[in-house]
Amino acid sequence: MDWKRYQIVLLEIHGSADDAPLAALRRKLSGHFDESDRVIVFPAGAYEALLWDRGMSREDDAAHCYAVWNALLPDNKGWFAAAGGTVTDISLIGQSYAEAAELLHHRFLFHEERLMLPGDLTLMAESYPEKAPLDPTGEIELSDMLYYALDIRSMEAVGRFFDELEERVVGFGQAEQAVKSAVTHILTMAINKLSGQNQALYPLLQDAPLFITEAFRQPTWEQLKAVAAAHLSSLIERIGGGSKDAVLKQMIDFIHRNYKENLKLELLAQVFNYNSAYLGKMFKNYTGENFNAFLDNVRIEHAKELLYQGLKVHQVAACVGYANVDYFHSKFKKYVGASPSSFRKKEPSE
């Protein structure tokens, strides 16, 4: 075999558990080329391989080839192909093979409809800089960000969550399964928190594990993100999204649902995508109180109910969002005019 150049192209079928799809792929590809073509199709472990003399390096050629093969292989959805570099000596085809295999190793970050080319490794590394593994605190922060986005029924906020998720989790060189595990864990925590905070939503959230599993099975980051976003959009519609209520009405509802959390104006400004100072002025104009006073009043009203039920002061403080019992004591006395202990001794008025 004396060719002027040699190039390996590897093809992979995502999620294939046996050799049958690869064998069918081999037959179709073998039948596609003429005898005059310098192409050899052969099995290569988990891949199908082509050895040819075309030396493909242009993106438009790679896109054309992908379109032709995609039409040829209608039953093989979720397939990927990568071309190694061109070599001029047959003894160096192992180098071309290694380059193609390395490309497929990173196909989770590739989203164009064409064959992967050697230069794509650099492009993917630039688009998705390496990240340190996300620690548990980071996972909680991201899950809370998604929870808040779902709680206010905002796809715009969900979009910002995915941007932040990509920025902090998806990086070149990270194992695909590690990224998927972190993402699905974050999604699961957010959904569980949403269900726990609002029991009425439980029936609408029962299918959440199915969509999270579907997202996990996607072969690329862009497909995973698209599947998850589509399901979350549908979920928001089913739980009452698309409301034309003013942002401030949504904000007030949000406070009443989440007063136990460590809420701050800056957090809500981020959730609702407003400047915090501007949002604070809008809030005071709408309610007549500044944000902190409004939140304190909501918490104190719930605290009064719990004290009537016989809970101890430190228990009530924790239940309504005050980590420091002395701080709770001072706030309660400020708004009620009596200490929590003396208030608890009184009978509720008829």
C-alpha positions as CSV (number, residue, x, y, z in Angstrom):
1,M,0.0,0.0,0.0
2,D,1.9,2.9,-1.4
3,W,-0.1,6.1,-0.9
4,K,1.2,9.7,-0.8
5,R,-0.6,10.3,2.5
6,Y,-2.5,8.4,5.2
7,Q,-5.2,9.5,7.6
8,I,-7.3,7.6,10.2
9,V,-10.9,8.5,10.9
10,L,-12.6,6.9,13.9
11,L,-16.4,6.7,14.4
12,E,-18.2,6.1,17.6
13,I,-21.8,5.3,18.3
14,H,-22.8,6.9,21.6
15,G,-24.4,4.5,24.2
16,S,-23.9,1.4,22.1
17,A,-23.7,-1.6,24.4
18,D,-22.8,-4.3,21.8
19,D,-21.1,-4.7,18.5
20,A,-24.2,-4.9,16.3
21,P,-24.5,-1.2,15.6
22,L,-20.8,-0.9,14.8
23,A,-21.0,-3.9,12.5
24,A,-24.0,-2.3,10.7
25,L,-22.1,0.9,10.5
26,R,-19.1,-0.9,8.9
27,R,-21.2,-2.6,6.3
28,K,-22.9,0.7,5.2
29,L,-19.7,2.6,5.1
30,S,-17.9,-0.2,3.1
31,G,-20.8,-0.2,0.6
32,H,-20.6,3.6,0.3
33,F,-17.1,3.8,-1.2
34,D,-16.2,2.7,-4.7
35,E,-13.5,0.1,-5.4
36,S,-11.4,2.9,-6.9
37,D,-11.5,4.8,-3.6
38,R,-8.4,4.5,-1.4
39,V,-10.4,3.6,1.7
40,I,-10.1,0.7,4.1
41,V,-12.9,0.2,6.7
42,F,-12.1,-1.9,9.7
43,P,-13.1,-2.5,13.3
44,A,-10.9,-0.9,16.0
45,G,-12.1,-1.9,19.4
46,A,-14.9,0.5,20.5
47,Y,-14.7,2.3,17.2
48,E,-15.1,1.8,13.5
49,A,-12.0,3.1,11.6
50,L,-11.3,4.3,8.1
51,L,-7.9,4.5,6.7
52,W,-7.8,6.8,3.6
53,D,-5.6,9.1,1.6
54,R,-7.8,12.2,1.6
55,G,-6.0,14.2,4.2
56,M,-9.2,16.0,5.5
57,S,-8.4,19.2,7.4
58,R,-11.0,21.8,6.3
59,E,-14.1,22.4,8.3
60,D,-16.3,22.7,5.2
61,D,-15.1,19.3,4.0
62,A,-15.7,17.8,7.5
63,A,-19.2,19.2,7.5
64,H,-20.0,17.9,4.0
65,C,-18.7,14.4,5.0
66,Y,-20.8,14.5,8.1
67,A,-23.9,15.3,6.2
68,V,-23.3,12.6,3.6
69,W,-22.7,9.9,6.3
70,N,-25.5,11.1,8.5
71,A,-27.9,10.5,5.5
72,L,-26.3,7.1,5.0
73,L,-26.7,6.1,8.6
74,P,-30.3,7.1,9.6
75,D,-30.6,4.4,12.2
76,N,-27.4,5.3,14.0
77,K,-28.3,8.3,16.0
78,G,-25.7,9.9,18.3
79,W,-22.7,9.0,16.3
80,F,-19.4,10.9,16.3
81,A,-16.4,10.9,14.0
82,A,-12.9,12.3,14.4
83,A,-10.1,12.6,11.9
84,G,-6.5,12.3,13.0
85,G,-3.7,14.2,11.4
86,T,-2.4,13.3,8.0
87,V,1.0,11.4,7.8
88,T,3.1,10.6,4.8
89,D,4.6,7.3,6.1
90,I,2.4,4.2,6.7
91,S,4.5,3.5,9.8
92,L,3.1,6.7,11.4
93,I,-0.6,5.9,11.1
94,G,-0.6,5.0,14.8
95,Q,0.0,8.7,15.4
96,S,-3.0,9.6,13.3
97,Y,-5.1,7.0,15.2
98,A,-4.0,8.4,18.6
99,E,-5.0,12.0,17.5
100,A,-8.5,10.8,16.4
101,A,-9.0,8.8,19.6
102,E,-8.0,11.9,21.7
103,L,-10.5,14.0,19.9
104,L,-13.3,11.5,20.6
105,H,-12.2,11.4,24.2
106,H,-13.2,15.1,24.4
107,R,-16.4,14.8,22.2
108,F,-18.6,15.8,25.2
109,L,-17.5,19.4,24.6
110,F,-17.9,19.3,20.8
111,H,-21.2,20.5,19.4
112,E,-20.8,21.1,15.7
113,E,-22.3,18.9,13.0
114,R,-19.1,17.8,11.3
115,L,-16.2,15.5,11.8
116,M,-13.8,16.5,14.5
117,L,-10.5,17.8,13.3
118,P,-7.1,18.0,15.1
119,G,-7.4,21.8,15.6
120,D,-10.6,21.3,17.6
121,L,-8.6,20.2,20.7
122,T,-7.2,23.7,21.0
123,L,-10.6,25.3,20.3
124,M,-12.3,23.3,23.0
125,A,-9.5,24.0,25.5
126,E,-10.0,27.7,24.8
127,S,-13.8,27.6,25.0
128,Y,-13.9,25.5,28.2
129,P,-10.8,26.4,30.4
130,E,-9.8,23.8,32.9
131,K,-11.7,23.9,36.2
132,A,-11.0,22.6,39.7
133,P,-13.6,20.0,40.8
134,L,-16.6,21.7,42.4
135,D,-16.7,21.3,46.2
136,P,-19.9,20.6,48.1
137,T,-20.3,24.3,49.0
138,G,-20.2,25.2,45.3
139,E,-22.8,22.6,44.5
140,I,-25.1,24.0,47.1
141,E,-24.7,27.5,45.8
142,L,-25.6,26.4,42.3
143,S,-28.5,24.3,43.4
144,D,-29.9,27.3,45.4
145,M,-29.5,29.5,42.3
146,L,-31.6,27.0,40.3
147,Y,-34.1,26.6,43.1
148,Y,-34.6,30.4,43.3
149,A,-35.0,30.6,39.5
150,L,-37.7,27.9,39.5
151,D,-39.4,29.4,42.6
152,I,-39.9,32.7,40.8
153,R,-40.9,30.8,37.6
154,S,-38.3,32.6,35.5
155,M,-36.6,30.9,32.4
156,E,-34.4,34.0,32.2
157,A,-33.0,33.2,35.6
158,V,-32.7,29.5,34.6
159,G,-30.6,30.6,31.7
160,R,-28.3,32.6,34.0
161,F,-28.0,29.4,36.1
162,F,-26.8,27.4,33.1
163,D,-24.3,30.1,32.2
164,E,-22.9,30.0,35.8
165,L,-23.0,26.2,35.8
166,E,-20.9,26.1,32.6
167,E,-18.5,28.7,34.0
168,R,-17.9,26.8,37.2
169,V,-18.3,23.1,36.3
170,V,-17.6,22.4,32.6
171,G,-13.9,22.4,31.8
172,F,-11.5,20.9,29.3
173,G,-9.7,17.8,30.7
174,Q,-12.4,17.0,33.2
175,A,-14.0,13.5,32.9
176,E,-17.4,13.5,31.2
177,Q,-18.9,11.3,33.9
178,A,-17.6,13.6,36.7
179,V,-19.2,16.7,35.0
180,K,-22.5,14.8,34.5
181,S,-22.5,13.6,38.1
182,A,-22.0,17.1,39.4
183,V,-24.7,18.6,37.2
184,T,-27.3,15.9,37.9
185,H,-26.6,16.2,41.6
186,I,-27.2,20.0,41.5
187,L,-30.4,19.5,39.5
188,T,-31.6,16.9,42.0
189,M,-30.9,19.1,45.0
190,A,-32.8,22.0,43.5
191,I,-35.8,20.0,42.6
192,N,-35.9,18.3,46.0
193,K,-35.7,21.7,47.7
194,L,-38.5,23.1,45.5
195,S,-40.7,20.1,46.4
196,G,-39.9,20.3,50.1
197,Q,-40.7,24.0,50.3
198,N,-44.0,23.7,48.5
199,Q,-45.8,20.4,49.0
200,A,-48.5,21.4,46.4
201,L,-45.9,21.1,43.7
202,Y,-45.0,17.5,44.5
203,P,-47.3,15.9,41.9
204,L,-45.7,18.1,39.2
205,L,-42.2,17.1,40.2
206,Q,-42.6,13.4,40.3
207,D,-41.2,12.9,36.8
208,A,-38.1,15.0,37.6
209,P,-35.8,11.9,38.1
210,L,-36.7,10.8,34.6
211,F,-35.7,14.0,32.9
212,I,-32.5,14.2,35.0
213,T,-31.7,10.7,33.9
214,E,-32.4,11.6,30.3
215,A,-30.1,14.6,30.6
216,F,-27.3,12.4,32.1
217,R,-27.5,10.1,29.0
218,Q,-26.8,12.9,26.5
219,P,-23.5,12.6,24.6
220,T,-22.5,16.3,24.7
221,W,-22.7,19.2,27.1
222,E,-24.8,21.3,24.7
223,Q,-27.3,18.4,24.3
224,L,-27.4,17.8,28.1
225,K,-28.1,21.6,28.6
226,A,-30.8,21.7,25.9
227,V,-32.6,18.6,27.4
228,A,-32.5,20.0,30.9
229,A,-33.6,23.5,29.9
230,A,-36.5,22.1,27.9
231,H,-37.8,20.1,30.8
232,L,-37.3,23.0,33.3
233,S,-39.2,25.3,30.9
234,S,-42.0,22.8,30.7
235,L,-42.0,22.5,34.5
236,I,-42.2,26.3,35.0
237,E,-45.2,26.4,32.6
238,R,-47.0,23.6,34.6
239,I,-46.4,25.2,38.0
240,G,-47.7,28.6,36.8
241,G,-44.9,30.2,34.9
242,G,-45.5,33.0,32.4
243,S,-47.4,35.1,34.9
244,K,-47.6,38.8,34.1
245,D,-47.4,39.8,37.7
246,A,-45.0,42.6,38.4
247,V,-41.5,41.7,39.6
248,L,-42.2,43.2,43.0
249,K,-45.3,41.0,43.5
250,Q,-43.1,38.0,42.6
251,M,-40.5,39.3,45.0
252,I,-43.0,39.5,47.9
253,D,-44.4,36.1,47.2
254,F,-40.8,34.8,47.1
255,I,-40.1,36.3,50.5
256,H,-43.2,34.7,52.0
257,R,-42.1,31.3,50.7
258,N,-38.5,31.6,51.7
259,Y,-38.3,33.7,54.8
260,K,-36.5,30.8,56.6
261,E,-33.6,31.2,54.2
262,N,-30.6,33.6,54.6
263,L,-32.3,36.1,52.3
264,K,-30.5,39.3,51.3
265,L,-31.4,42.1,48.9
266,E,-28.2,41.4,46.9
267,L,-29.3,37.8,46.4
268,L,-32.7,38.7,45.2
269,A,-31.2,41.4,42.9
270,Q,-29.2,38.7,41.3
271,V,-32.1,36.3,41.0
272,F,-34.3,39.0,39.4
273,N,-31.5,40.5,37.4
274,Y,-31.7,44.0,38.9
275,N,-29.2,46.4,40.4
276,S,-29.6,45.9,44.2
277,A,-29.8,49.6,45.0
278,Y,-32.4,50.2,42.4
279,L,-34.4,47.2,43.4
280,G,-34.3,48.3,47.1
281,K,-35.8,51.7,46.1
282,M,-38.5,50.0,44.0
283,F,-39.3,47.7,46.9
284,K,-39.7,50.5,49.4
285,N,-41.9,52.5,47.0
286,Y,-44.1,49.5,46.5
287,T,-44.4,48.2,50.1
288,G,-43.6,51.3,52.2
289,E,-40.9,49.4,54.0
290,N,-37.3,48.7,53.2
291,F,-36.4,45.1,52.3
292,N,-34.9,44.2,55.7
293,A,-37.8,45.6,57.7
294,F,-40.3,43.8,55.5
295,L,-38.4,40.5,55.9
296,D,-38.2,41.0,59.7
297,N,-42.0,41.6,59.8
298,V,-42.7,38.4,57.9
299,R,-40.4,36.4,60.1
300,I,-41.8,37.9,63.3
301,E,-45.4,37.1,62.3
302,H,-44.4,33.4,61.8
303,A,-42.4,33.5,65.1
304,K,-45.5,34.6,67.0
305,E,-47.5,31.6,65.6
306,L,-44.7,29.2,66.7
307,L,-44.4,30.7,70.1
308,Y,-48.2,30.2,70.6
309,Q,-47.7,26.6,69.7
310,G,-45.2,26.2,72.6
311,L,-41.9,26.0,70.8
312,K,-38.8,27.3,72.7
313,V,-37.4,30.6,71.8
314,H,-34.2,29.2,70.3
315,Q,-36.2,26.8,68.2
316,V,-38.4,29.6,66.9
317,A,-35.4,31.7,66.1
318,A,-33.9,28.9,63.9
319,C,-37.3,28.1,62.3
320,V,-37.8,31.7,61.0
321,G,-34.3,32.4,59.7
322,Y,-32.4,33.9,62.7
323,A,-29.2,32.1,63.4
324,N,-28.4,34.1,66.5
325,V,-31.0,33.9,69.3
326,D,-30.0,37.1,70.9
327,Y,-30.4,38.9,67.6
328,F,-33.9,37.3,67.2
329,H,-34.7,38.5,70.8
330,S,-33.9,42.1,70.0
331,K,-35.8,42.1,66.7
332,F,-38.9,40.5,68.3
333,K,-38.9,43.1,71.1
334,K,-38.5,45.9,68.6
335,Y,-41.5,44.9,66.5
336,V,-43.8,43.3,69.1
337,G,-42.9,45.4,72.2
338,A,-42.4,42.4,74.4
339,S,-39.7,39.7,74.6
340,P,-40.4,36.3,73.0
341,S,-40.5,34.6,76.4
342,S,-43.1,36.9,77.8
343,F,-45.1,36.8,74.6
344,R,-45.2,33.0,74.7
345,K,-46.8,33.1,78.1
346,K,-49.8,35.0,76.8
347,E,-52.9,33.4,75.4
348,P,-53.6,34.2,71.7
349,S,-56.3,36.8,71.4
350,E,-59.7,35.7,70.1
